[in-house]
Amino acid sequence: MNKVLVVDDENDILDTVEDLLHMCDVTKCSKFEDAKMHLEDQDFDFAILDIMGVKGYELLEVANKCGITAVMLTAHAKSLDNIIKSYKSGAASFLPKEKLTDIEIF
């Protein structure tokens, strides 16, 4: 079973991702500090990181240092800058929140 860290400042998003990834062991965080601690202290197969509200790019740096594959999650999908920055910063994929139901593909 894959172990996944999901970080978002919206609890409904955290719950939705957990429901969609029912086949995984999901750890949810809504605060930067908690997510950083989990990334540094636990082994995850991958992390899903919100860009806004939880310092997603800073968490991406931590995930990269820890060898954890990260997918960036955002409501601002139309922003080409966010897509480019995510990939240049080492994200494996970029998931717009409006495509959340397709999370298994990403």
VMD Tcl script that draws the C-alpha trace (Angstrom):
set ca {
  {0.00 0.00 0.00}
  {1.42 3.38 -1.01}
  {1.97 5.88 1.78}
  {0.89 9.38 0.74}
  {1.16 12.80 2.38}
  {-1.54 15.26 1.31}
  {-1.09 18.93 2.22}
  {-3.78 21.57 1.69}
  {-5.22 24.37 3.80}
  {-8.77 23.31 2.87}
  {-10.08 20.38 4.93}
  {-12.66 19.44 2.29}
  {-9.85 18.98 -0.26}
  {-7.93 16.81 2.20}
  {-11.00 14.65 2.80}
  {-11.75 14.38 -0.92}
  {-8.21 13.28 -1.76}
  {-8.29 10.74 1.06}
  {-11.56 9.32 -0.31}
  {-10.22 9.21 -3.88}
  {-7.01 7.49 -2.76}
  {-8.78 4.91 -0.60}
  {-6.25 2.32 -1.76}
  {-3.42 4.29 -0.09}
  {-2.34 5.02 3.47}
  {-3.05 8.79 3.53}
  {-1.64 11.28 6.03}
  {-3.31 14.71 5.88}
  {-1.82 18.06 6.90}
  {-3.29 21.54 6.72}
  {-0.28 23.48 8.03}
  {3.21 24.00 6.62}
  {5.01 23.17 9.87}
  {3.20 19.84 10.32}
  {3.78 18.86 6.70}
  {7.49 19.72 6.88}
  {7.86 17.60 10.02}
  {6.10 14.63 8.38}
  {8.24 14.89 5.25}
  {11.44 14.95 7.29}
  {10.45 12.26 9.80}
  {8.53 9.68 7.75}
  {8.93 7.76 4.52}
  {6.26 8.51 1.93}
  {5.89 7.06 -1.54}
  {4.69 10.45 -2.73}
  {3.30 13.78 -1.55}
  {0.49 15.91 -2.93}
  {1.24 19.54 -2.12}
  {-1.04 22.54 -2.47}
  {0.85 25.53 -3.84}
  {-1.04 28.31 -2.09}
  {-1.77 28.55 1.63}
  {0.81 26.01 2.83}
  {4.04 27.21 1.15}
  {3.89 24.41 -1.39}
  {7.11 25.30 -3.17}
  {9.03 25.27 0.13}
  {7.52 21.86 0.91}
  {8.52 20.70 -2.57}
  {12.15 21.56 -1.71}
  {11.88 19.48 1.48}
  {10.29 16.58 -0.40}
  {13.07 16.70 -3.02}
  {15.76 16.64 -0.31}
  {14.04 13.64 1.28}
  {13.69 11.79 -2.02}
  {9.89 11.94 -1.98}
  {8.09 12.29 -5.32}
  {5.74 15.28 -5.25}
  {2.64 16.30 -7.20}
  {1.63 19.95 -7.02}
  {-2.05 20.75 -6.45}
  {-3.59 24.13 -7.18}
  {-6.81 25.95 -7.93}
  {-4.84 28.27 -10.23}
  {-4.39 25.76 -13.03}
  {-4.47 28.34 -15.78}
  {-1.23 29.86 -14.52}
  {1.52 28.77 -16.88}
  {4.02 30.26 -14.42}
  {2.92 27.81 -11.71}
  {3.15 24.86 -14.07}
  {6.64 25.83 -15.23}
  {7.85 26.62 -11.70}
  {6.47 23.29 -10.40}
  {8.32 21.23 -12.99}
  {11.53 23.28 -12.77}
  {11.43 22.86 -8.99}
  {11.27 19.08 -9.31}
  {7.57 18.21 -9.17}
  {6.64 14.96 -10.91}
  {3.23 16.27 -11.96}
  {0.83 19.18 -11.67}
  {-2.81 18.62 -10.71}
  {-5.46 21.33 -11.09}
  {-8.06 21.12 -8.32}
  {-10.85 21.08 -10.88}
  {-9.38 17.76 -12.13}
  {-9.16 16.29 -8.63}
  {-11.44 13.38 -9.50}
  {-8.78 12.29 -12.03}
  {-6.11 12.11 -9.31}
  {-5.25 8.46 -10.00}
  {-4.09 9.43 -13.51}
  {-1.72 12.03 -12.12}
}
mol new
graphics top color blue
foreach p $ca { graphics top sphere $p radius 0.5 }
foreach p [lrange $ca 0 end-1] q [lrange $ca 1 end] { graphics top cylinder $p $q radius 0.2 }
display resetview
